[in-house]
């Protein structure tokens, strides 16, 4: 017995002090898929039943709120700025909407989708004035909605400017991270019969598309999340949401702005619904059954956890993740 205890002690001392998730009490049981960080103290989250949550004290206390008359809406995306916040509702037809609130004022319904075949998937902003929303294809073309005036007007990019979508191809409304923006650059990732990345370098005026080696073929497979640390270096994450524990070609990187993608040399690669760069250049990934981080451009895991989440956000050295049943956690560095 004494020998066994000594061996356990030696084993525990040999384990590095890795990062870990610190759960926070959200006071919600809704499924959360949107999260946005304003600063160390102010963080927003969003989810089902028209729910949005906010903390002003770094997660010590969260308040649960609902957009008026929005009980049947699923807020898959939220983007908060110091003076205003946007919510993206994802759903068929008029269940896809964009709400805006200037802090201290009531919620404003900025845009409602009235096309029954349209379904909004994800939203991203390069700043408070310039934002994009991606929706699934209609008549063979992805629907890209953009604003250049902080949402006072939203307009669809001319579908003729986008490469054709493949039959059955779509984007995933899993984590509000199937789109990324940086200045005039916009990228969005797809799945289904192919796992591709669409890219515009001029704010949505012209587009190219590139195949990636991410798992694809069935409606539940493909690229779920895209992130860039600068205009050239980016990463995509995905897999198969129907088989979240199945490993495969689920992570890939680019160093030429999305002209080419190569598989990451890191294992295991389970299903990941979101990937994000941290300010120090490291990356964090989360999925339904696991989460992890790497500091060497996806060559080796420095930390890996069985905690499952839907979405994550990083900003100013702070990382938050959200998931089912009101799950919210902050990443505590090692």
ChimeraX attribute file (.defattr): number of C-alpha atoms within 10 A of each C-alpha:
attribute: neighborCount
match mode: 1-to-1
recipient: residues
	/A:1	6
	/A:2	7
	/A:3	8
	/A:4	9
	/A:5	10
	/A:6	11
	/A:7	12
	/A:8	12
	/A:9	11
	/A:10	11
	/A:11	10
	/A:12	10
	/A:13	10
	/A:14	9
	/A:15	8
	/A:16	10
	/A:17	10
	/A:18	13
	/A:19	16
	/A:20	18
	/A:21	17
	/A:22	12
	/A:23	15
	/A:24	16
	/A:25	14
	/A:26	23
	/A:27	15
	/A:28	20
	/A:29	13
	/A:30	20
	/A:31	21
	/A:32	31
	/A:33	29
	/A:34	33
	/A:35	31
	/A:36	25
	/A:37	26
	/A:38	19
	/A:39	17
	/A:40	15
	/A:41	14
	/A:42	17
	/A:43	24
	/A:44	23
	/A:45	34
	/A:46	31
	/A:47	31
	/A:48	23
	/A:49	17
	/A:50	21
	/A:51	23
	/A:52	25
	/A:53	21
	/A:54	22
	/A:55	18
	/A:56	16
	/A:57	12
	/A:58	17
	/A:59	22
	/A:60	11
	/A:61	13
	/A:62	21
	/A:63	15
	/A:64	14
	/A:65	13
	/A:66	16
	/A:67	18
	/A:68	10
	/A:69	9
	/A:70	15
	/A:71	12
	/A:72	13
	/A:73	22
	/A:74	27
	/A:75	31
	/A:76	31
	/A:77	32
	/A:78	27
	/A:79	25
	/A:80	22
	/A:81	18
	/A:82	12
	/A:83	11
	/A:84	15
	/A:85	19
	/A:86	25
	/A:87	28
	/A:88	29
	/A:89	30
	/A:90	26
	/A:91	21
	/A:92	16
	/A:93	16
	/A:94	18
	/A:95	22
	/A:96	25
	/A:97	23
	/A:98	24
	/A:99	19
	/A:100	23
	/A:101	17
	/A:102	14
	/A:103	12
	/A:104	8
	/A:105	9
	/A:106	11
	/A:107	16
	/A:108	13
	/A:109	15
	/A:110	16
	/A:111	18
	/A:112	15
	/A:113	18
	/A:114	13
	/A:115	12
	/A:116	13
	/A:117	14
	/A:118	22
	/A:119	26
	/A:120	29
	/A:121	27
	/A:122	29
	/A:123	32
	/A:124	26
	/A:125	22
	/A:126	16
	/A:127	13
	/A:128	19
	/A:129	12
	/A:130	18
	/A:131	23
	/A:132	25
	/A:133	24
	/A:134	27
	/A:135	23
	/A:136	23
	/A:137	23
	/A:138	15
	/A:139	11
	/A:140	16
	/A:141	20
	/A:142	25
	/A:143	21
	/A:144	21
	/A:145	18
	/A:146	22
	/A:147	19
	/A:148	16
	/A:149	12
	/A:150	17
	/A:151	21
	/A:152	11
	/A:153	11
	/A:154	19
	/A:155	13
	/A:156	14
	/A:157	19
	/A:158	14
	/A:159	16
	/A:160	11
	/A:161	13
	/A:162	22
	/A:163	15
	/A:164	15
	/A:165	19
	/A:166	15
	/A:167	12
	/A:168	15
	/A:169	23
	/A:170	27
	/A:171	27
	/A:172	28
	/A:173	26
	/A:174	22
	/A:175	31
	/A:176	33
	/A:177	31
	/A:178	31
	/A:179	28
	/A:180	23
	/A:181	26
	/A:182	18
	/A:183	14
	/A:184	14
	/A:185	18
	/A:186	24
	/A:187	25
	/A:188	28
	/A:189	30
	/A:190	29
	/A:191	28
	/A:192	23
	/A:193	19
	/A:194	25
	/A:195	26
	/A:196	27
	/A:197	24
	/A:198	20
	/A:199	25
	/A:200	18
	/A:201	18
	/A:202	12
	/A:203	21
	/A:204	21
	/A:205	12
	/A:206	15
	/A:207	17
	/A:208	15
	/A:209	19
	/A:210	14
	/A:211	16
	/A:212	27
	/A:213	20
	/A:214	26
	/A:215	25
	/A:216	23
	/A:217	16
	/A:218	15
	/A:219	17
	/A:220	19
	/A:221	25
	/A:222	34
	/A:223	36
	/A:224	33
	/A:225	31
	/A:226	27
	/A:227	25
	/A:228	24
	/A:229	16
	/A:230	13
	/A:231	17
	/A:232	12
	/A:233	15
	/A:234	23
	/A:235	26
	/A:236	34
	/A:237	32
	/A:238	37
	/A:239	30
	/A:240	28
	/A:241	20
	/A:242	12
	/A:243	13
	/A:244	17
	/A:245	18
	/A:246	14
	/A:247	15
	/A:248	16
	/A:249	25
	/A:250	29
	/A:251	30
	/A:252	23
	/A:253	25
	/A:254	19
	/A:255	16
	/A:256	12
	/A:257	19
	/A:258	24
	/A:259	16
	/A:260	15
	/A:261	23
	/A:262	15
	/A:263	17
	/A:264	21
	/A:265	15
	/A:266	16
	/A:267	15
	/A:268	15
	/A:269	19
	/A:270	26
	/A:271	33
	/A:272	32
	/A:273	33
	/A:274	30
	/A:275	31
	/A:276	28
	/A:277	23
	/A:278	20
	/A:279	14
	/A:280	9
	/A:281	12
	/A:282	16
	/A:283	22
	/A:284	24
	/A:285	27
	/A:286	31
	/A:287	29
	/A:288	22
	/A:289	16
	/A:290	19
	/A:291	26
	/A:292	20
	/A:293	24
	/A:294	20
	/A:295	17
	/A:296	12
	/A:297	19
	/A:298	21
	/A:299	12
	/A:300	15
	/A:301	17
	/A:302	16
	/A:303	17
	/A:304	18
	/A:305	15
	/A:306	12
	/A:307	16
	/A:308	18
	/A:309	26
	/A:310	26
	/A:311	32
	/A:312	30
	/A:313	25
	/A:314	23
	/A:315	16
	/A:316	12
	/A:317	12
	/A:318	20
	/A:319	24
	/A:320	24
	/A:321	30
	/A:322	28
	/A:323	27
	/A:324	18
	/A:325	14
	/A:326	21
	/A:327	22
	/A:328	26
	/A:329	21
	/A:330	20
	/A:331	17
	/A:332	13
	/A:333	12
	/A:334	10
